[in-house]
Amino acid sequence: CRSSEHDPSSNFASSFSSLSLSLCIMSFLASAYSYSEGLQRERPQVVVAAEPDDEDSAYVPLFRYYVNDGHFYTTNKSELGSNGSEGVTCFLLNYQHPDSEPVYRWCNSKHGKHMYTLGTEEFGGLADWVNEGMIGYAFPPGSDKEGTVPVYRRLNANNHNHFYTAFADEAEACVRDGLVDEGVAFEAFFGVPIYRFCFPEQNKHFYTSSLQEMEAVRENGASY
């Protein structure tokens, strides 16, 4: 129940709670970065949780919905609107990086559930699975690209529903609840990464959200 009276302190408490949560997420994501030998970080990097609306953006959000007793994922926010929305699962690349692979969406013609896989090997050629097209690009498990996190896949054998999450604790909780552990589906971005470099001799900084640009600048010896 909600009280009809407005507590002025509630705005402060809510803002403080949101700020604390944001700082915790930023701290966790910063700790997940690695760096190459011979290149030193100036400060921990930050991944910004954002939802780019620009179709030309290098990143595309994978939205999660809970509908019809199961989860559904799409990069098209207008496909289901806000009904059953559970936010963003991860961010896929909107272009093909040399080390990335296409992520495809599949629909089972018998029970109507969906799957999301790297490449077409897992379901390509199977009569019951219909390829609904590519939704973006991600990296194979174990790639450990800068700023990426594992996206775990779990199966509810009772209703054929697959669940995807970038949170290890959520994935572990699903297994404790009886879902089948199907490992890591792929590696993607938890948010839009902002990479920072320092050029000490010029006393300048450089920022980019482009993975390819970051790799090129780092290869030229910039402090990361």
N, CA, C and O of each residue as an XYZ file, in Angstrom:
896
protein
N       0.831     -1.193      0.000
C       0.000      0.000      0.000
C       0.866      1.243      0.000
O       1.957      1.251      0.571
N       0.381      2.285     -0.637
C       1.117      3.544     -0.670
C       0.372      4.596      0.140
O      -0.849      4.713      0.037
N       1.099      5.355      0.941
C       0.499      6.422      1.742
C       0.196      7.609      0.850
O       0.923      7.878     -0.107
N      -0.886      8.324      1.165
C      -1.244      9.507      0.387
C      -0.372     10.685      0.754
O      -0.298     11.654     -0.002
N       0.304     10.625      1.919
C       1.179     11.709      2.340
C       2.549     11.527      1.707
O       3.041     10.408      1.560
N       3.153     12.647      1.335
C       4.471     12.604      0.699
C       5.544     12.905      1.731
O       5.502     13.943      2.393
N       6.490     12.014      1.869
C       7.598     12.190      2.800
C       8.768     12.826      2.055
O       9.338     12.192      1.167
N       9.146     14.079      2.396
C      10.232     14.765      1.686
C      11.530     13.976      1.715
O      12.338     14.069      0.790
N      11.732     13.204      2.769
C      13.008     12.479      2.883
C      13.070     11.301      1.928
O      14.140     10.741      1.686
N      11.887     10.917      1.373
C      11.869      9.745      0.497
C      12.647     10.003     -0.777
O      13.302      9.104     -1.304
N      12.575     11.275     -1.290
C      13.328     11.594     -2.508
C      14.820     11.451     -2.280
O      15.537     10.910     -3.122
N      15.285     11.940     -1.134
C      16.713     11.842     -0.806
C      17.125     10.394     -0.648
O      18.167      9.974     -1.152
N      16.279      9.613      0.073
C      16.611      8.205      0.296
C      16.673      7.456     -1.021
O      17.557      6.629     -1.242
N      15.701      7.764     -1.910
C      15.673      7.091     -3.196
C      16.885      7.456     -4.030
O      17.494      6.592     -4.661
N      17.245      8.759     -4.034
C      18.398      9.204     -4.802
C      19.673      8.587     -4.276
O      20.527      8.151     -5.047
N      19.803      8.551     -2.934
C      21.004      7.981     -2.319
C      21.114      6.504     -2.637
O      22.201      5.993     -2.910
N      19.952      5.806     -2.599
C      19.951      4.374     -2.902
C      20.368      4.132     -4.342
O      21.151      3.224     -4.621
N      19.836      4.955     -5.276
C      20.175      4.796     -6.690
C      21.645      5.084     -6.932
O      22.304      4.390     -7.706
N      22.169      6.139     -6.247
C      23.578      6.475     -6.391
C      24.456      5.367     -5.867
O      25.462      5.027     -6.490
N      24.093      4.793     -4.725
C      24.876      3.706     -4.140
C      24.900      2.506     -5.058
O      25.941      1.878     -5.249
N      23.733      2.184     -5.635
C      23.655      1.054     -6.549
C      24.520      1.293     -7.784
O      25.221      0.393     -8.244
N      24.463      2.529     -8.321
C      25.256      2.845     -9.503
C      26.738      2.713     -9.222
O      27.487      2.178    -10.039
N      27.170      3.208     -8.047
C      28.577      3.122     -7.689
C      29.021      1.684     -7.520
O      30.139      1.327     -7.894
N      28.139      0.841     -6.951
C      28.468     -0.574     -6.779
C      28.633     -1.256     -8.131
O      29.563     -2.036     -8.335
N      27.719     -0.952     -9.055
C      27.800     -1.549    -10.387
C      29.066     -1.093    -11.093
O      29.759     -1.899    -11.714
N      29.373      0.211    -11.000
C      30.564      0.727    -11.649
C      31.817      0.111    -11.070
O      32.755     -0.201    -11.805
N      31.845     -0.069     -9.744
C      32.999     -0.669     -9.087
C      33.176     -2.111     -9.527
O      34.293     -2.552     -9.796
N      32.057     -2.857     -9.600
C      32.121     -4.265    -10.023
C      32.620     -4.388    -11.450
O      33.479     -5.217    -11.747
N      32.069     -3.544    -12.347
C      32.461     -3.639    -13.742
C      33.901     -3.192    -13.949
O      34.614     -3.750    -14.783
N      34.326     -2.191    -13.195
C      35.702     -1.722    -13.327
C      36.682     -2.812    -12.955
O      37.733     -2.941    -13.582
N      36.352     -3.598    -11.944
C      37.255     -4.650    -11.495
C      37.355     -5.783    -12.489
O      38.278     -6.594    -12.417
N      36.402     -5.852    -13.433
C      36.381     -6.949    -14.390
C      37.324     -6.726    -15.564
O      37.572     -7.654    -16.334
N      37.853     -5.519    -15.717
C      38.732     -5.233    -16.832
C      40.115     -5.822    -16.614
O      40.561     -5.976    -15.477
N      40.790     -6.149    -17.705
C      42.174     -6.578    -17.646
C      42.990     -5.682    -18.566
O      42.416     -4.916    -19.340
N      44.317     -5.760    -18.498
C      45.138     -4.952    -19.384
C      46.353     -5.746    -19.823
O      46.787     -6.668    -19.133
N      46.896     -5.385    -20.972
C      48.012     -6.115    -21.546
C      49.312     -5.769    -20.842
O      49.457     -4.700    -20.249
N      50.257     -6.706    -20.924
C      51.558     -6.507    -20.290
C      52.243     -5.306    -20.913
O      52.258     -5.162    -22.135
N      52.804     -4.452    -20.090
C      53.516     -3.284    -20.557
C      52.651     -2.040    -20.641
O      53.175     -0.942    -20.828
N      51.338     -2.185    -20.509
C      50.429     -1.045    -20.525
C      49.775     -0.929    -19.170
O      49.192     -1.897    -18.681
N      49.857      0.219    -18.560
C      49.329      0.403    -17.216
C      48.078      1.257    -17.249
O      47.945      2.175    -18.058
N      47.175      0.932    -16.357
C      45.972      1.741    -16.225
C      46.295      3.030    -15.491
O      47.141      3.079    -14.599
N      45.598      4.051    -15.898
C      45.710      5.276    -15.124
C      44.710      5.226    -13.984
O      45.038      5.578    -12.851
N      43.484      4.788    -14.279
C      42.452      4.595    -13.273
C      41.551      3.467    -13.742
O      41.568      3.123    -14.924
N      40.753      2.877    -12.836
C      39.807      1.844    -13.273
C      38.861      2.398    -14.330
O      38.409      3.540    -14.245
N      38.573      1.574    -15.319
C      37.664      1.988    -16.378
C      36.217      1.814    -15.911
O      35.945      1.089    -14.954
N      35.319      2.472    -16.584
C      33.916      2.456    -16.184
C      33.048      2.002    -17.345
O      33.251      2.420    -18.485
N      32.099      1.162    -17.056
C      31.091      0.789    -18.043
C      29.814      1.535    -17.694
O      29.327      1.453    -16.566
N      29.281      2.253    -18.649
C      28.094      3.063    -18.412
C      26.850      2.302    -18.838
O      26.737      1.896    -19.995
N      25.927      2.107    -17.925
C      24.669      1.453    -18.267
C      23.803      2.450    -19.017
O      23.320      3.424    -18.439
N      23.610      2.203    -20.297
C      22.855      3.131    -21.130
C      22.064      2.352    -22.163
O      22.314      1.170    -22.397
N      21.108      3.029    -22.776
C      20.313      2.407    -23.823
C      20.355      3.311    -25.047
O      19.503      4.189    -25.184
N      21.344      3.117    -25.959
C      21.452      3.998    -27.121
C      20.234      3.891    -28.018
O      19.799      2.788    -28.350
N      19.679      5.034    -28.412
C      18.525      5.053    -29.300
C      18.948      5.181    -30.766
O      18.146      4.967    -31.675
N      20.214      5.532    -30.980
C      20.722      5.728    -32.324
C      20.897      4.384    -33.020
O      21.616      3.515    -32.528
N      20.234      4.213    -34.175
C      20.351      2.957    -34.900
C      21.771      2.725    -35.396
O      22.154      1.587    -35.670
N      22.559      3.797    -35.513
C      23.939      3.677    -35.981
C      24.910      3.434    -34.833
O      26.122      3.394    -35.045
N      24.389      3.272    -33.615
C      25.255      3.040    -32.465
C      26.013      1.729    -32.643
O      25.536      0.800    -33.294
N      27.211      1.675    -32.047
C      28.029      0.458    -32.137
C      27.463     -0.655    -31.264
O      27.859     -1.812    -31.406
N      26.538     -0.317    -30.359
C      25.982     -1.295    -29.424
C      24.461     -1.307    -29.519
O      23.826     -0.280    -29.761
N      23.894     -2.492    -29.323
C      22.440     -2.623    -29.363
C      21.992     -3.383    -28.119
O      22.507     -4.467    -27.848
N      21.040     -2.835    -27.352
C      20.591     -3.515    -26.127
C      19.728     -4.727    -26.432
O      18.918     -4.714    -27.358
N      19.915     -5.772    -25.641
C      19.069     -6.966    -25.730
C      18.081     -6.899    -24.569
O      18.448     -7.134    -23.418
N      16.823     -6.576    -24.879
C      15.802     -6.386    -23.856
C      15.228     -7.736    -23.409
O      15.114     -8.672    -24.199
N      14.871     -7.810    -22.129
C      14.296     -9.032    -21.571
C      12.858     -8.787    -21.142
O      12.555     -7.786    -20.492
N      11.973     -9.714    -21.513
C      10.563     -9.641    -21.154
C      10.123    -10.963    -20.532
O      10.670    -12.024    -20.831
N       9.133    -10.873    -19.671
C       8.510    -12.087    -19.128
C       7.080    -12.124    -19.629
O       6.238    -11.330    -19.209
N       6.816    -13.061    -20.536
C       5.490    -13.185    -21.128
C       5.131    -14.662    -21.280
O       5.994    -15.495    -21.556
N       3.861    -14.973    -21.097
C       3.361    -16.340    -21.300
C       4.181    -17.385    -20.534
O       4.564    -18.419    -21.082
N       4.438    -17.093    -19.264
C       5.167    -18.019    -18.392
C       6.579    -18.325    -18.891
O       7.093    -19.421    -18.670
N       7.189    -17.382    -19.546
C       8.557    -17.585    -20.020
C       9.211    -16.268    -20.372
O       8.565    -15.220    -20.367
N      10.500    -16.323    -20.678
C      11.239    -15.106    -21.020
C      11.435    -14.999    -22.530
O      11.619    -15.989    -23.238
N      11.386    -13.766    -22.979
C      11.543    -13.457    -24.402
C      12.555    -12.318    -24.512
O      12.535    -11.385    -23.709
N      13.434    -12.398    -25.504
C      14.495    -11.411    -25.654
C      14.441    -10.819    -27.055
O      14.194    -11.525    -28.032
N      14.675     -9.521    -27.139
C      14.625     -8.848    -28.438
C      15.479     -7.585    -28.402
O      15.660     -6.970    -27.350
N      15.995     -7.213    -29.558
C      16.724     -5.946    -29.680
C      15.802     -4.845    -30.194
O      16.212     -3.693    -30.328
N      14.567     -5.206    -30.479
C      13.575     -4.255    -30.964
C      12.619     -3.912    -29.826
O      11.717     -4.689    -29.511
N      12.817     -2.760    -29.218
C      12.043     -2.392    -28.037
C      10.557     -2.241    -28.349
O       9.722     -2.410    -27.460
N      10.222     -1.931    -29.580
C       8.816     -1.738    -29.948
C       8.109     -3.060    -30.225
O       6.897     -3.077    -30.442
N       8.857     -4.179    -30.222
C       8.249     -5.471    -30.533
C       7.201     -5.868    -29.492
O       6.147     -6.399    -29.840
N       7.494     -5.608    -28.211
C       6.546     -5.929    -27.147
C       6.165     -4.711    -26.311
O       5.324     -4.811    -25.417
N       6.768     -3.580    -26.591
C       6.468     -2.397    -25.794
C       6.991     -2.546    -24.380
O       8.100     -3.038    -24.167
N       6.186     -2.117    -23.406
C       6.608     -2.198    -22.002
C       5.960     -3.363    -21.266
O       6.213     -3.558    -20.077
N       5.137     -4.132    -21.948
C       4.447     -5.241    -21.307
C       5.430     -6.334    -20.892
O       6.079     -6.949    -21.739
N       5.534     -6.572    -19.582
C       6.410     -7.617    -19.086
C       7.878     -7.292    -19.144
O       8.710     -8.188    -19.005
N       8.223     -6.035    -19.344
C       9.630     -5.658    -19.484
C      10.410     -5.892    -18.193
O       9.955     -5.539    -17.106
N      11.580     -6.487    -18.329
C      12.487     -6.695    -17.200
C      13.836     -6.025    -17.445
O      14.840     -6.398    -16.839
N      13.855     -5.042    -18.329
C      15.071     -4.280    -18.552
C      15.973     -4.865    -19.621
O      15.531     -5.601    -20.504
N      17.257     -4.518    -19.520
C      18.247     -4.923    -20.514
C      19.100     -6.054    -19.959
O      19.645     -5.951    -18.860
N      19.211     -7.140    -20.729
C      20.038     -8.270    -20.318
C      21.509     -7.979    -20.557
O      22.345     -8.233    -19.690
N      21.827     -7.448    -21.729
C      23.202     -7.126    -22.085
C      23.173     -6.261    -23.334
O      22.105     -5.937    -23.853
N      24.355     -5.890    -23.813
C      24.472     -5.141    -25.057
C      25.275     -5.963    -26.057
O      26.353     -6.465    -25.742
N      24.735     -6.093    -27.265
C      25.434     -6.770    -28.348
C      26.104     -5.721    -29.235
O      25.729     -4.549    -29.220
N      27.086     -6.152    -29.997
C      27.679     -5.257    -30.978
C      26.736     -5.114    -32.165
O      26.056     -6.064    -32.553
N      26.706     -3.929    -32.726
C      25.861     -3.652    -33.880
C      26.641     -3.815    -35.186
O      26.122     -3.550    -36.271
N      27.879     -4.248    -35.065
C      28.736     -4.468    -36.224
C      29.603     -5.688    -35.930
O      29.689     -6.125    -34.782
N      30.240     -6.235    -36.950
C      31.051     -7.432    -36.735
C      32.497     -7.075    -36.473
O      33.217     -6.606    -37.354
N      32.903     -7.311    -35.230
C      34.307     -7.200    -34.845
C      35.009     -8.435    -35.392
O      34.379     -9.486    -35.510
N      36.306     -8.342    -35.733
C      37.006     -9.510    -36.287
C      36.895    -10.786    -35.452
O      36.959    -11.888    -35.997
N      36.728    -10.646    -34.134
C      36.662    -11.818    -33.256
C      35.239    -12.186    -32.850
O      35.039    -13.151    -32.113
N      34.268    -11.443    -33.312
C      32.883    -11.691    -32.906
C      32.180    -12.630    -33.882
O      32.677    -12.911    -34.973
N      31.003    -13.108    -33.456
C      30.185    -13.974    -34.289
C      28.735    -13.491    -34.231
O      28.336    -12.866    -33.248
N      27.950    -13.768    -35.257
C      26.538    -13.345    -35.252
C      25.732    -14.093    -34.189
O      25.956    -15.277    -33.938
N      24.795    -13.382    -33.574
C      23.840    -13.995    -32.646
C      22.515    -14.124    -33.374
O      21.975    -13.142    -33.883
N      21.989    -15.360    -33.419
C      20.732    -15.618    -34.126
C      19.604    -15.922    -33.144
O      19.822    -16.465    -32.061
N      18.387    -15.553    -33.560
C      17.202    -15.882    -32.777
C      16.436    -17.001    -33.485
O      16.195    -16.956    -34.691
N      16.064    -18.002    -32.692
C      15.357    -19.160    -33.219
C      14.008    -19.317    -32.522
O      13.862    -18.970    -31.350
N      13.027    -19.842    -33.249
C      11.716    -20.132    -32.668
C      11.357    -21.585    -32.965
O      11.468    -22.049    -34.100
N      10.926    -22.292    -31.921
C      10.519    -23.675    -32.101
C       9.077    -23.723    -32.589
O       8.181    -23.184    -31.938
N       8.850    -24.365    -33.728
C       7.526    -24.389    -34.346
C       6.515    -25.223    -33.567
O       5.312    -25.100    -33.800
N       6.979    -26.069    -32.645
C       6.061    -26.904    -31.867
C       5.554    -26.208    -30.610
O       4.349    -26.143    -30.370
N       6.491    -25.684    -29.803
C       6.065    -25.077    -28.535
C       6.208    -23.555    -28.519
O       5.808    -22.913    -27.548
N       6.761    -22.978    -29.561
C       6.801    -21.523    -29.689
C       7.857    -20.815    -28.871
O       7.889    -19.584    -28.861
N       8.728    -21.545    -28.181
C       9.777    -20.913    -27.376
C      10.946    -20.489    -28.263
O      11.137    -21.001    -29.366
N      11.727    -19.528    -27.737
C      12.834    -18.971    -28.507
C      14.188    -19.351    -27.906
O      14.311    -19.649    -26.718
N      15.185    -19.328    -28.771
C      16.577    -19.575    -28.383
C      17.461    -18.537    -29.060
O      17.098    -17.966    -30.089
N      18.625    -18.305    -28.466
C      19.554    -17.324    -28.998
C      20.943    -17.954    -28.979
O      21.449    -18.322    -27.919
N      21.556    -18.078    -30.152
C      22.825    -18.793    -30.240
C      23.843    -18.028    -31.076
O      23.492    -17.191    -31.908
N      25.106    -18.336    -30.833
C      26.170    -17.864    -31.713
C      26.204    -18.777    -32.932
O      26.305    -19.996    -32.791
N      26.121    -18.207    -34.109
C      26.164    -19.018    -35.308
C      24.921    -19.870    -35.484
O      23.942    -19.727    -34.751
N      24.973    -20.761    -36.468
C      23.813    -21.573    -36.810
C      24.052    -23.070    -36.593
O      23.187    -23.885    -36.915
N      25.203    -23.432    -36.058
C      25.539    -24.847    -35.946
C      24.602    -25.622    -35.012
O      24.266    -26.775    -35.283
N      24.185    -24.987    -33.914
C      23.394    -25.706    -32.908
C      22.022    -26.136    -33.430
O      21.566    -27.241    -33.137
N      21.363    -25.267    -34.203
C      20.007    -25.580    -34.659
C      19.845    -25.571    -36.170
O      18.790    -25.954    -36.676
N      20.855    -25.148    -36.893
C      20.753    -25.112    -38.344
C      20.437    -26.488    -38.918
O      21.154    -27.450    -38.642
N      19.389    -26.592    -39.703
C      19.027    -27.860    -40.318
C      18.004    -28.665    -39.548
O      17.471    -29.648    -40.064
N      17.716    -28.256    -38.294
C      16.704    -28.973    -37.515
C      15.310    -28.484    -37.918
O      15.053    -27.281    -37.958
N      14.420    -29.428    -38.214
C      13.107    -29.078    -38.763
C      12.260    -28.233    -37.812
O      11.503    -27.372    -38.262
N      12.379    -28.467    -36.507
C      11.502    -27.790    -35.551
C      11.942    -26.363    -35.220
O      11.170    -25.592    -34.650
N      13.172    -26.013    -35.573
C      13.689    -24.697    -35.202
C      13.766    -23.787    -36.425
O      14.426    -24.104    -37.415
N      13.080    -22.656    -36.335
C      13.035    -21.696    -37.432
C      13.967    -20.532    -37.126
O      13.861    -19.910    -36.070
N      14.875    -20.239    -38.043
C      15.808    -19.128    -37.867
C      15.072    -17.823    -38.143
O      14.601    -17.587    -39.255
N      14.975    -16.967    -37.103
C      14.280    -15.684    -37.250
C      15.239    -14.529    -37.540
O      14.854    -13.360    -37.498
N      16.487    -14.874    -37.834
C      17.427    -13.840    -38.247
C      18.443    -13.457    -37.196
O      18.360    -13.876    -36.041
N      19.400    -12.657    -37.615
C      20.485    -12.205    -36.751
C      20.055    -10.969    -35.971
O      19.395    -10.083    -36.512
N      20.433    -10.916    -34.694
C      20.043     -9.776    -33.861
C      21.229     -8.933    -33.417
O      21.040     -7.894    -32.783
N      22.445     -9.357    -33.736
C      23.631     -8.608    -33.329
C      24.847     -9.520    -33.339
O      24.816    -10.623    -33.884
N      25.929     -9.029    -32.718
C      27.167     -9.800    -32.661
C      27.659     -9.893    -31.218
O      27.475     -8.971    -30.423
N      28.285    -11.018    -30.900
C      28.862    -11.223    -29.572
C      30.119    -12.076    -29.729
O      30.494    -12.458    -30.838
N      30.759    -12.365    -28.603
C      32.010    -13.115    -28.630
C      31.814    -14.509    -28.055
O      30.990    -14.704    -27.161
N      32.566    -15.481    -28.562
C      32.457    -16.846    -28.038
C      32.880    -16.905    -26.576
O      33.688    -16.085    -26.139
N      32.352    -17.857    -25.813
C      32.768    -18.020    -24.412
C      34.281    -18.190    -24.309
O      34.901    -18.912    -25.091
N      34.856    -17.503    -23.323
C      36.299    -17.580    -23.128
C      37.089    -16.528    -23.864
O      38.315    -16.502    -23.758
N      36.424    -15.650    -24.617
C      37.131    -14.609    -25.371
C      37.735    -13.558    -24.450
O      38.836    -13.063    -24.694
N      37.002    -13.221    -23.385
C      37.485    -12.245    -22.391
C      37.889    -10.919    -23.021
O      38.932    -10.361    -22.681
N      37.081    -10.420    -23.925
C      37.345     -9.115    -24.512
C      37.121     -8.021    -23.476
O      36.307     -8.162    -22.563
N      37.862     -6.927    -23.638
C      37.745     -5.809    -22.702
C      36.299     -5.347    -22.571
O      35.654     -5.035    -23.572
N      35.789     -5.301    -21.346
C      34.456     -4.766    -21.087
C      33.330     -5.766    -21.233
O      32.176     -5.428    -20.967
N      33.633     -7.007    -21.654
C      32.564     -7.990    -21.832
C      32.366     -8.842    -20.588
O      33.248     -8.943    -19.735
N      31.194     -9.450    -20.504
C      30.859    -10.357    -19.407
C      30.201    -11.602    -20.001
O      29.635    -11.533    -21.092
N      30.266    -12.735    -19.306
C      29.581    -13.929    -19.787
C      28.055    -13.749    -19.693
O      27.544    -13.180    -18.728
N      27.357    -14.235    -20.692
C      25.900    -14.270    -20.656
C      25.513    -15.742    -20.512
O      25.701    -16.541    -21.429
N      24.969    -16.084    -19.341
C      24.694    -17.471    -18.991
C      23.356    -17.932    -19.580
O      22.418    -17.148    -19.728
N      23.297    -19.225    -19.909
C      22.071    -19.803    -20.466
C      21.570    -20.911    -19.552
O      22.322    -21.810    -19.177
N      20.280    -20.835    -19.196
C      19.660    -21.839    -18.341
C      18.364    -22.321    -19.004
O      17.708    -21.568    -19.724
N      18.011    -23.572    -18.753
C      16.828    -24.167    -19.376
C      15.840    -24.655    -18.340
O      16.196    -25.378    -17.409
N      14.581    -24.247    -18.515
C      13.479    -24.804    -17.730
C      12.907    -25.965    -18.544
O      12.161    -25.753    -19.500
N      13.260    -27.182    -18.161
C      12.851    -28.369    -18.927
C      11.345    -28.599    -18.893
O      10.811    -29.326    -19.731
N      10.666    -27.993    -17.943
C       9.217    -28.203    -17.823
C       8.426    -27.466    -18.902
O       7.390    -27.944    -19.364
N       8.932    -26.293    -19.295
C       8.177    -25.523    -20.301
C       9.034    -25.116    -21.506
O       8.606    -24.310    -22.332
N      10.253    -25.679    -21.602
C      11.152    -25.441    -22.746
C      11.651    -23.996    -22.810
O      12.157    -23.566    -23.847
N      11.518    -23.258    -21.736
C      11.929    -21.858    -21.748
C      13.402    -21.713    -21.408
O      13.897    -22.335    -20.468
N      14.101    -20.886    -22.182
C      15.508    -20.597    -21.898
C      15.625    -19.219    -21.246
O      14.929    -18.270    -21.607
N      16.518    -19.152    -20.288
C      16.733    -17.921    -19.536
C      18.175    -17.479    -19.720
O      19.101    -18.283    -19.607
N      18.360    -16.184    -20.005
C      19.696    -15.627    -20.221
C      19.938    -14.494    -19.228
O      19.063    -13.658    -19.000
N      21.128    -14.476    -18.645
C      21.472    -13.419    -17.700
C      22.971    -13.180    -17.686
O      23.761    -14.100    -17.899
N      23.353    -11.933    -17.433
C      24.767    -11.580    -17.323
C      25.223    -11.581    -15.871
O      26.372    -11.249    -15.582
N      24.330    -11.952    -14.954
C      24.663    -11.988    -13.538
C      24.909    -13.427    -13.091
O      24.021    -14.273    -13.193
N      26.110    -13.701    -12.597
C      26.467    -15.055    -12.177
C      25.591    -15.532    -11.024
O      25.196    -16.698    -10.986
N      25.282    -14.630    -10.077
C      24.469    -15.053     -8.933
C      23.045    -15.398     -9.362
O      22.430    -16.306     -8.801
N      22.519    -14.677    -10.354
C      21.181    -14.980    -10.859
C      21.194    -16.329    -11.585
O      20.251    -17.112    -11.477
N      22.263    -16.585    -12.318
C      22.395    -17.857    -13.030
C      22.499    -19.021    -12.045
O      21.914    -20.082    -12.265
N      23.246    -18.816    -10.961
C      23.398    -19.864     -9.952
C      22.077    -20.114     -9.225
O      21.747    -21.255     -8.899
N      21.329    -19.047     -8.973
C      20.032    -19.185     -8.303
C      19.076    -19.996     -9.168
O      18.278    -20.776     -8.647
N      19.149    -19.819    -10.485
C      18.287    -20.575    -11.391
C      18.577    -22.073    -11.293
O      17.659    -22.893    -11.311
N      19.855    -22.418    -11.192
C      20.234    -23.828    -11.079
C      19.731    -24.408     -9.764
O      19.256    -25.543     -9.718
N      19.839    -23.622     -8.692
C      19.327    -24.085     -7.391
C      17.820    -24.293     -7.440
O      17.278    -25.130     -6.718
N      17.142    -23.526     -8.300
C      15.690    -23.650     -8.425
C      15.274    -24.762     -9.392
O      14.085    -24.963     -9.640
N      16.253    -25.475     -9.931
C      15.927    -26.615    -10.775
C      16.153    -26.451    -12.256
O      15.918    -27.389    -13.018
N      16.611    -25.263    -12.698
C      16.870    -25.083    -14.116
C      18.169    -25.789    -14.509
O      19.064    -25.968    -13.684
N      18.259    -26.182    -15.767
C      19.426    -26.899    -16.271
C      20.526    -25.912    -16.654
O      20.290    -24.951    -17.386
N      21.722    -26.165    -16.148
C      22.873    -25.315    -16.451
C      23.386    -25.651    -17.847
O      23.924    -26.735    -18.071
N      23.220    -24.724    -18.781
C      23.710    -24.919    -20.148
C      24.922    -24.055    -20.446
O      25.249    -23.799    -21.605
N      25.596    -23.600    -19.369
C      26.848    -22.878    -19.533
C      26.694    -21.446    -19.989
O      25.690    -20.792    -19.706
N      27.694    -20.967    -20.694
C      27.724    -19.588    -21.197
C      27.334    -19.595    -22.671
O      27.932    -20.306    -23.478
N      26.337    -18.805    -23.009
C      25.875    -18.730    -24.397
C      26.852    -17.945    -25.258
O      27.189    -18.348    -26.371
N      27.298    -16.818    -24.719
C      28.247    -15.952    -25.424
C      28.715    -14.882    -24.445
O      28.247    -14.821    -23.309
N      29.626    -14.053    -24.886
C      30.094    -12.939    -24.065
C      29.708    -11.633    -24.755
O      29.937    -11.447    -25.950
N      29.120    -10.743    -23.973
C      28.651     -9.468    -24.507
C      28.966     -8.377    -23.499
O      29.708     -8.603    -22.544
N      28.409     -7.207    -23.707
C      28.692     -6.061    -22.842
C      27.552     -5.854    -21.853
O      26.377     -5.936    -22.212
N      27.918     -5.584    -20.598
C      26.912     -5.307    -19.583
C      26.328     -3.918    -19.770
O      25.180     -3.657    -19.411
N      27.125     -3.045    -20.330
C      26.699     -1.676    -20.629
C      27.567     -1.146    -21.747
O      28.403     -1.878    -22.277
N      27.387      0.108    -22.118
C      28.223      0.710    -23.153
C      29.548      1.108    -22.516
O      29.565      1.952    -21.620
N      30.664      0.519    -22.960
C      31.950      0.805    -22.314
C      32.520      2.158    -22.738
O      32.384      2.570    -23.890
N      33.148      2.828    -21.806
C      33.877      4.057    -22.082
C      35.342      3.794    -21.735
O      35.692      3.681    -20.560
N      36.193      3.697    -22.749
C      37.611      3.415    -22.539
C      38.377      4.741    -22.452
O      38.125      5.671    -23.218
N      39.315      4.806    -21.504
C      40.067      6.045    -21.324
C      41.562      5.801    -21.474
O      42.099      4.825    -20.950
N      42.221      6.689    -22.188
C      43.661      6.618    -22.383
C      44.311      7.924    -21.946
O      43.686      8.985    -21.935
N      45.581      7.810    -21.586
C      46.346      8.997    -21.192
C      47.594      9.101    -22.062
O      48.289      8.112    -22.293
N      47.868     10.315    -22.541
C      49.090     10.607    -23.281
C      49.924     11.551    -22.413
O      49.806     12.771    -22.529
N      50.770     10.985    -21.541
C      51.509     11.790    -20.552
C      52.353     12.898    -21.171
O      52.412     14.003    -20.630
N      53.008     12.617    -22.298
C      53.885     13.616    -22.898
C      53.102     14.835    -23.379
O      53.618     15.953    -23.385
N      51.863     14.608    -23.778
C      51.036     15.717    -24.240
C      50.081     16.220    -23.163
O      49.372     17.209    -23.351
N      50.078     15.510    -22.019
C      49.175     15.851    -20.926
C      47.728     15.909    -21.411
O      46.989     16.847    -21.112
N      47.339     14.866    -22.177
C      45.993     14.817    -22.736
C      45.362     13.455    -22.475
O      46.050     12.454    -22.280
N      44.044     13.450    -22.478
C      43.287     12.208    -22.346
C      42.472     11.959    -23.611
O      42.124     12.880    -24.351
N      42.184     10.682    -23.826
C      41.376     10.295    -24.982
C      40.334      9.291    -24.526
O      40.651      8.339    -23.813
N      39.079      9.505    -24.942
C      37.978      8.631    -24.540
C      37.307      8.063    -25.793
O      37.158      8.750    -26.803
N      36.916      6.821    -25.703
C      36.191      6.213    -26.816
C      35.308      5.083    -26.313
O      35.633      4.415    -25.331
N      34.198      4.879    -26.989
C      33.333      3.740    -26.678
C      33.478      2.646    -27.732
O      32.773      1.637    -27.686
N      34.389      2.846    -28.680
C      34.608      1.890    -29.752
C      35.648      0.857    -29.342
O      36.780      1.212    -29.012
N      35.275     -0.411    -29.360
C      36.208     -1.474    -29.016
C      37.378     -1.515    -29.989
O      38.529     -1.651    -29.575
N      37.088     -1.398    -31.279
C      38.147     -1.446    -32.276
C      39.088     -0.258    -32.160
O      40.300     -0.404    -32.317
N      38.534      0.916    -31.887
C      39.373      2.110    -31.729
C      40.241      1.971    -30.489
O      41.413      2.348    -30.502
N      39.663      1.426    -29.405
C      40.433      1.208    -28.182
C      41.606      0.282    -28.443
O      42.722      0.553    -28.001
N      41.363     -0.817    -29.162
C      42.427     -1.775    -29.433
C      43.517     -1.148    -30.303
O      44.702     -1.412    -30.101
N      43.123     -0.329    -31.259
C      44.106      0.321    -32.145
C      44.976      1.299    -31.375
O      46.193      1.330    -31.558
N      44.352      2.104    -30.507
C      45.104      3.097    -29.730
C      46.038      2.399    -28.747
O      47.175      2.830    -28.554
N      45.563      1.328    -28.131
C      46.383      0.600    -27.169
C      47.588     -0.042    -27.856
O      48.679     -0.074    -27.287
N      47.402     -0.545    -29.052
C      48.507     -1.157    -29.784
C      49.589     -0.141    -30.130
O      50.743     -0.507    -30.351
N      49.214      1.133    -30.175
C      50.190      2.196    -30.466
C      50.916      2.663    -29.216
O      51.714      3.599    -29.263
N      50.628      1.993    -28.077
C      51.414      2.258    -26.875
C      50.849      3.285    -25.913
O      51.545      3.706    -24.989
N      49.612      3.696    -26.105
C      49.016      4.687    -25.182
C      48.768      4.042    -23.824
O      48.466      2.852    -23.743
N      48.896      4.824    -22.763
C      48.631      4.320    -21.416
C      47.140      4.151    -21.247
O      46.362      5.069    -21.507
N      46.745      2.955    -20.804
C      45.323      2.606    -20.712
C      44.891      2.477    -19.280
O      43.725      2.187    -19.011
